[in-house]
Amino acid sequence: MEHCNPDFKKAYIAATEKLVQFGKISEFPIQISGLLKAHSDIQLHSFAWAEQHGVARSMFQSESAELQELCGRYAIYYDETKPETHNRFSIAHEWGHYDLKHDFDRARHDEAYYKKTEAEANLFAAQLLMPEQVIDELKKRGNIITAPFIQRTFCVSEQAAEVRMRTLKSFPSFLRSHEEQKYDDILIDFIFKKWLNANFPHRVEFDFEAEYTKQAERERWLAEGY
């Protein structure tokens, strides 16, 4: 029987490589629909569009988004009535299924494999929309990382932010492999640098001890007539 534990490393690297491939991303939230159209052959349609073309909403198994294949071509259909934060994650999740080459026929009949693919697609979407490297850099810049902070910063749903927070606590960044750290510098120093500096500039820490020493020196100069 095939090993069915999620391959989180594979999903993490795949999402990170996507961020690098996109090149000139300069801000959050990640505009997933535009990137999907620009960097893949996947078509993107709403459930309303599907209804207009003769496919009822009830035909979709998911209430959020669904990846479908027809004659070798893929499309992601999503529920346009859901909040944008919800749809952004749902579309990224389905893109993860496509990019990780998950077998949907098998997933329909193999519960263990289905759970594996769902976990991998969730990790792919989370890393794509809330990159761990950026979160680590925000922490280095003096920000307190909480689920509400992640939700506000990356414009994701409350649920997505809470799950991301739990995952980061369970698997701290220092445990990542060398391969998973490969693009850290590129993401921070080039791709997201402008956004980081504009929204979360490095804080200048006030050194009270140094300032006290300088003030004492100034007072001495004044007392001695300089």
N, C-alpha and C positions, 0 to 999 in steps of 0.2 A: 504493500500500500504506500502511495506517495506521501511524503512528508507534507503536512498541511499547516505548519506554523507560518504566520505572516512573515514575509521578507521585508521588514521595515527598512533595512539598509538600501535595498534596491529601490523602494519607493522614494526614500529620502533623496538619494542621489539623482533619480530621474527628475524630481521636482526642482532640485537645485540647478541641474543642468539646463532646465527650461528657463530659469531666471537668467542664467548667463547667456543663453541663446537669444533672449529677447533684446539684449544689448542696452538700449537707451531708456530703460525704465527709470523714471526719476521721482516717482511719488507713489504713495498709497492713498486709497485702496487700489489694488491691482485691477485693471479693467479687463477682466477675464474674457468677456465676449469679444472685445476687439482683438485681443491677443490670439484667441482661438481662430478667428477669421484670418488673421495675418500670418499665423505660423503653423497652420495645419490644414488638412483637406476636409476636416469635419464641418458639416453644415450645422447651423444653429437655428432652431425654430421654436417658437412658443407652442403651447398646447392649443392656443386660439388659432394659430396659423394652421396647425394640423386639422382642426375642426373645419376650417374654411376649405381644406383640401380633402374632405371626406373621411377623416379619421376622428372618431369620437374620443373624448377624454377618457371615457371608461375603458378604452382599449389599452391604455397605459397601465402598467403594473405599479409604477411608482407615482406617488402624489407630489413629488418634487421635480425630478428630472430623470430622463432615461436615454441611454445610448442604444441606438438601433442600427442594424446593418441591413442593407438591401443591395444585392448584386455587387457586392464588394465596396459599396460606398457607405460611409457612416454619417449619422446625424445625431445630435443631441437635442431632445425636446424637453422644454422646461415649463413650469407653471408660472405664467406671467403675473398671476394674482398674488404670488408670494412676495414678501419684502425683498428688496434688492440684495440685502446682506445674505439672506437665505439662498437666493438664486445663484449668487456668485460662488458660494461654497458648493452648491449642488452641481453646477456646471463643471467646476474644477474637479469634483469627485468623479464625474463621468469621464472627463478627460483623462483622469488617472487610470480608469479601467482600460481605456483605449491605448494609452501610452505603455502600460504594463502588460498589454496583450493578454488580458484575462479571457478565459474561455466561458462564455455565457451559457452555452449549451450544458457544459458540465456543472456550472453553478446552479442550474435549475434542478439538478438531480442529486447533487452532492453537498449536503449542508456544511460539512467541514470546509470544503473548498470555497463555498459561498462566503462563509465568515472570514476566511483568509483574504479573499479578494476585497471584501468590504473594508477590512482593517487597513489594507494597503492603499486603497483609493482614498480613505479618510486621511491617512498620513500624507499622501501626495498632495491633497488639497490644502491641508494645514500648512505644510512647508511652502507651498506655492504662494499662499495668501498671507501667511504670517511667518516669514523666514526666521529660523532660529538664530542665524547669524546676526540679523538686524536686532532681534530681541536682546541678544547678548551685548551688542554694542550700545543699545539704549540703557541697559543696566550699568555698563561701564561709564556712561555719561551722567550717572547719578539718579536715574529714574527708578522708582520702586515699581517692580513688575508685578501687577495683579491682573486678574481676569478682566475687571472693568477697564484697566489701562490698555490691555491688548484689544479689547472690544472697540474702544474709542480710537486708538491709534491706527488700526488696520481696517476699521469699518466692517467688522464681522458681527455675527449674531452673538448674543449672550452665551448660548450653548456652545458654539464653536470656540469662543474665547475661554470658557471654563474647561473644556476638554483639552485645549491646547496647554493651558496652565498646568493641569494635572499631568499631562504627558511630559512636559519639560521638567517637572519635579521628579517624576519617576525615572527619567532617562536624562540626567544632566549632561550638558554639552561636552564636558571633559572626558566622557566615556566614548565619544565618537571616534571612529576609526580614522586613520590618515586619509583614506579615500573620501570619507564624508567631510573632511576639513579642507579638501583640495581647493575649493573655490571661495573660502572665507575672505581672503584679502581682496579678491576681485569684487565681490559683492559689496564690501564695506568701503573700499578705497576708490572704486570707480562707479559702479552701477547706482548705489544708493547714497553716495557721499553728499551730493547736492541736497537731497531731501533731508538727510540727517542734519546737516549743518544749518539748514534753513529752519527746521522745526525743533531740533533738539541740539543746540550748539553745546560744545564742551563748556562745562561750568568752571568758572575761575574760583577756586577755593580761597577763602580769606584766611591768611595765616596770622592769627592773633599774636603769637609769640614773636614772630618776625616784626610785625608792626609795632609792638611794644618796645622792642629793641631800637627800632628806628626813631620812635618818638623820644625815647630816653636820650639818644644821641643828639637829636635836634635841641632838646632842652639844655643839654650840656653846652652845646655851641652858644646858645643864647646867654647862658649864665657866664660864660667866659668871654663874652663880648665879640663873638664872630659876626 
